[in-house]
Amino acid sequence: MNNAELWERAQRWIPGGVNSPVRSFQAVGSTPFFVEHGSGPYLTDVDGRRYTDYVLSWGPLILGHSHPAVTEALAEQLHAGTSYGAPTEAEVELAERMVRLVPSVEMVRMVNSGTEATMSALRLARAATGRDMVAKFSGCYHGHADAFLVAAGSGVATLGLPDSPGVPAATAAQTAVLPFNDLSAVEELLAQRGSEIAAIFVEPVVGNSGLIPPLPGFLEGLRTLTSQHGVLLVFDEVMTGFRVALGGAQERYGVMPDLTTLGKVIGGGLPVGAFGGAAELMKRVAPSGSVYQAGTLSGNPLATAAGIAQLKYLEENDPFDALAAAAARLADGLVDALRTAGFPATGRSVGSMWGIFFHEGPVDSFEDAQQADTEAFSRFHAAALERGVFLAPSPYEVGFVSTAHTPEVVDETLAVFREAALAVSGSTEESQHN
């Protein structure tokens, strides 16, 4: 079946036609393509069209599609079994690797998704502090557990309202929302309600509002303020882990959280998540302690095999300078292409993550990001896709690079960006004249 036929079929049997909302392309006013296979930096759809992929399964594929190190590990494990419901040596090895690589983590518990990791970390934080409230930052995404699905606040912290039907108002009222990169708002909230707050969750580099790095001193200030008020600091490194540095954002910025959530890269493209921290804290988790968490497929042997293979490759080959160079070239090159075509644009990269906004900049918070021209992004997204470059189908997502995105691949992409930007600029001028 072709893309159009599959889209019609999917909408009949799956809500909205997709199993995760952003895949629907609604945010860019289009419809999705259906993937047939991936190889290196490329995806090929069921119509036979090839795309240079900067979504990379939303981050996990740091080695690109179908990397031999990962596929060979999966093939070997596949013949030994797909799931046991009993411990394996591979679980221990993957845990040891995460503890060795992530500076603040002394013990780690495997789960099945980033959402499950953050949900479990919040439960542990509440148990450890005896407090119920949690604080987060507008534009930061920590999965779809009820406590994290609240509307973004503005200015000094506001208590959230439910951001999705089905989230009880009483649950949302336990979540305070702060503007990212605003330490004064954090200080004011903790001065007023610090004794009620169990934890502050943060994406240390925001990746779910477009790419927004922390301003100098912001993460350090969070660490100081949370320590002063007995609040646990939780870094959601599901996206940044092993992407902005081998040891994640905490290695890059030198700030140690109390708890860390992980996912994506540690599974090599398979469903996975983890949360970890100091041994004293993690020993509160059952069966060592009384904080309950369980999962039938936690530590799944396929996911652990892929994760071990990918982390081992990263340790042994140290591709991070090359990845950072590729991401920086893409961000800078796209901003230049857009400005040359007459669009306001700003962009940045951190490690192997990169992003742009149709906005003069700077963009230091979700509130800033919301001022960007999303209509112009949608037109550019369509033009780039038509020319064979797949960007995230949302103005509030980041791009990723992999080791398969060689300088030659990046050069080809930048040529597409220049052509797409000029094409969209021309269509915009023509529509204005009409």
Secondary structure by P-SEA (a helix, b strand, c coil): ccaaaaaaaaaacccccccccccccccccbbbbbbccccccccccccccccccccccccccccccccaaaaaaaaaaaaaccccccccaaaaaaaaaaaaccccccbbbbbccaaaaaaaaaaaaaaaccccbbbbccccccccccccccccccccbbbbccccccccaaaaaabbbbbcccaaaaaaaaacccccccbbbbccccccccccccccaaaaaaaaaaaaacbbbbbcccccccccccccccccccccccbbbbccccccccccccccccccccccccccccbbbbbcccccaaaaaaaaaaaaaaaaccaaaaaaaaaaaaaaaaaaaaaaaccccccccccccccccccccccccaaaaaaccaaaaaaaaaaaaaacccccccccccccccccccaaaaaaaaaaaaaaaaaaaaaaaaaaac
